[in-house]
Amino acid sequence: MRILSLGIIAFVIAACSPNDGSKTPEPEFTRNPPTVGKEYVFAVHPLHNPVRMFEIYGPLMDYLNRNIRDAAFRLEASRNYQAFEKKLFERQVDFALPNPYQTLLSLEHGYHVIAKMGDDYKFTGVILVRRDSGITKVSDLKGKKVSYPASSALAAAMMPQYYLQTHGLNVNHDIENLYVGSQESSIMNVYLGNVAAGVTWPLPWEAFQKEHPDKASELKVKWETEPLINNSVVARDDVPEQIAKRVAELLDALHTSDEGKAILARMPLSRFELADDRRYQVVKTFLRKFEKNVRALDKQQ
């Protein structure tokens, strides 16, 4: 059965162009920023399809634009994890919200951590199955397909693969791993019965339950991993220090105002908090265990 990739579908709908051989542009979704001041591009890793990404993070860009003088912030979406990571590796964006694994990679390309998402307890991997699947134990997945957004998704691929590997399943031989491009795609492939299980993490799963309650009611979280550290906010090393500092301060204070709480509720998240590169050393510890027990890391640099 053909595997559904909603991230690709969303991109085609949002950014289709005539088939004239020209390069397909990256999807960009933002309200027009102020015309005064330098423009800073803020990229968010593919937590959602590009249209949904704009709905969630567009208000945050508006907030930054209103509260930082002489600067304009533009939200940029990416068609998939690989496209987002390429932007980091080539230093194409000024600010980014990468997952913890991508955070470590970004540090090698001149970015530094200025803040992070709070709610670390929510940074887990969840493995979904259909309620009528009959799957009761990890070994029931043998010989079946499992979907993930991307091989470099930490909570939604690496952490669940480590969980399965350490609970009696040989991830590289016992199952077929399918990387389908987005969190929504991974969830929808379970709903449609294209895969026996699909991996995501709590934030996209919570959003899916709110937006598609009928579909979500046919799915259930069968297993959940231990938590790690949540996603970071990074700034490129040539962004003026005062601009990066102001962005970090505004993010850190979001939870203290009604407007900020409304922005956070879209994600959904209780708060951002200040952070630096050192906070993400814990991810290196996990990655060493992952490479030793599961598979080599897929660095597309």
N, C-alpha and C positions, 0 to 999 in steps of 0.2 A: 504494500500500500504506500502511496506517495506521502512523504512526510511534509507536513505543513510548516512553512516558515513565515510567521506573521510579520517579523521584522522586515523581511524582504518585500512582502506585500505592501506594508505601510509605506516603505520607501518609494515603491513604484507609484503608488497612488499620489503621494505627496510631492514627488520630484520627477515625474515622468517627462520625457522630452522626445522629440521626433527621432527616429532611428536614422540619423544622418552621419553616423560614424564619429560624432563628437563625443568627448568625455562626459559621462554622466556626472552632474554636480553632486556634491555632498548635500544632504538635506539640512536646511537651516530654518529654525522656527523661533521667531522672536518678535516682540513688538518693536516698533522703531524706537531706538534709544535717542536721547537728546543729541542735537547736532553740535553742541559745544563740547570741547574736551576730547582727549584721546580715547579711542575705542579699545576696549579690552574684550577678547573673546573668551567665553566661559563654556567649556565643554563638559557634559555629564555623560558618564559611561552608560551604555544601553540598558538601563533599568527597565525601560518601557519602550514601546514603539515611538517614533519621533513626534507624532501628533500628541500622544498622551504625555510625552516628556515636556512639551511646551505648556500644556495645561497645568502641570504640576510645578515646573520650575520657572515659567514665565513671570509669575508674581514676585518671585525672589529677585529676578533681574530688575523688575520695576522698582522694587524696594531699594536695591543698591543704587540705581540711577537717581533716585530722589534724594538719597542721603550722602552721596559722595560727589563733591563739586569737581568740575573740570575732568570728569571721566564719564564714559558711556559704556555700559556692559551689554554684550550681545550673547544670547544663548545659542549654542550650536549643538545639534544632535548628530549622531553618527549612525550609519546604516547597520553596523554590527560591531562586535568587540574588536575585530581586527582593524577596522577603519579608525575606531577611537584610539587604539594603541599606536597606530601609525602616526596620528597627530601628535601624541606625546613624544614618540621617538624622534620625530622631525621637528619638534618644538614649534608646532603650528599654532598652539593656543596659549593664552596668557594664564588662564586659571582653568582648573579641571577638578572634577569630583570622580576620582578613580576608586576601584575597589582596593583592598589592602595589598594584594599581589601586584596590581598595576602601580600602586603607590611606590613600592620598592623599585620597580623598573623605572618609574619617572625620576627617581632620585639620581639615577645614572645618567640622566639627560638634562640635568640642570634645573630641576624643579625642587621645591622644598615644601614641607608640610606647614600650613599656617593654622589649620583647624581640622575638626573631624565631626562626623555625625555622632551624636550621643547614642544612648540605648544599645550599648554593646551586647546586652543579653539577647537582642533581636538578630544579631549577626550569626545566624545559624543556617545550615542547609536543611531543607525539608524535602522529603521524598514522597510524592503524591501517587496514589493509585486510585482507580475507580472503585467505588463501594461494592460493585458487583463483580470485581475481578477475581475474587477467591484467593488473593495473595495474602498469606498470613505470616510467612517468615521469609527472611532474606534469601534462603536457598530456592524459594519459589520463582525467583527472577532468572534462574539459570536457563540459558537458551533463548532469552527474550531480549527485547529492545528497551533501552532506557534513554530518555532525552535530557539534554542540558542546553542552556543558552550558548555556551562556548567553553572550550577546553581551559581557557584562562579565567573563567568565572570562579572565584575562590569559594564563596558560600554556596554557589549553585552548580558546582562541578567538583572541585578538588576536595572540599571537606566531605561531601557525601560519598565520593569515590573512596576516600580514606575510611569512612565509616563502613561501607560495604566490604572493603578489603579486609578490615579487621573484625568483621562479623561473619567470616567464612566464605565469602565470594571472591573469586579471582576476577577482578574487574577487567583485565586485559584479555581474558579467554572465555569466561563463563557467560558474558552478556555482550550485546552489540551496543556500543556507545554512539549516540547520534547527537551532534552539535547543531542545533536548529536556528540559532541566530538571535533569539530574544527570550526574555522570561515568559512573556505571554505565549510564545510559540511552544515552549516546553510544557506549559500547563495545558494548552489546547490540544496538544498531541495525545496527552493522557485522556482528556475528555472524549476525543474522537476515536479512541481505541487504537491509534496508530502505534502506540508503545505500551508496554506493561506498566511502566512507571516513568514519572517525569520529575525532574529536580528544579527547584527554585529556592527562594529564601523568603522570610516572612513578609517583607514590605510589598513585593509584587503579589504575593498570595493574598494578603489582606485587601489590596486594591482590587484584585480579581473577584474576591467574594462580594465586595460592595457593588462592583459594576455588573457582574454576571451571577447573581445569586442562584438562579436556576441551574446553570452549568456547574457552579461550585458545589452545589448540594449533592451532585453525583460523584464528587471526589472527596478524598480524605487524606490527611497527613498520616502516613503509615510509620515513618521514622523521622527523627530529627537529630542533628548532630549537636555536639557541644559548641558553645559560642566562642567567637574569637573577637578581635577588635573591629569596629565598624569602619565604613568608608571615610577616606580623608578628603580634605580640600587642599590642593597644592597650587602654588604660584611659581611661575617661571622666574629664574634668577635675575632677569633684567627688568622685571616689573618694579617700579619705584617702591622703595620700602614703605613710604607713608601710605601708598595705595593698598598694598598687600595687608598692612597692619589694620587699616580702616575696614577692609572687607572682613578680616578675621574678627574684629571687634563687633561689627554689625551682626555677623552670624552668631557670635557668642551671646549676644543680647536679644536675639529674636524671641526667645521664650518669655521675655519680661513685658511684652506689650500685646494687646489684643490683636493688632495687625500681624505681628510676628507669629503669634500662636495660630492664626488662621493659615498663614503660609506653611507652617510646620505641619498642620493637620492634613494638608494635601499630600504629604509625602508617604505615610504618616510618620511623624517623628516628634519626640518631646522637646529636643533641643540640639543645637550644635555646641561645641565646646572648643576652646583653644587647645592646640596640640603642636608638636614639633616632630622632626624626623625620628627621634629616639623612641617615640611611642610605638613605632611600627617594627621594632626589632623582634617583638614576639612573633611576628609573621614568619621571620626567617627560621625560627625554631620549628614551626609547623611545617614549613616547606622542606626542611631537611628530612623530617619524618616521612613526608609525602613521597619525596623522590626515592627514599630508601625502600619504602613499602609498596608503592603503587606504580608510578611511572615518572619518566623524565619530564621536566617542565618544558612547556612549548613557548620558548622565547622567540618572538617574531621581530627581531631587531635588525 
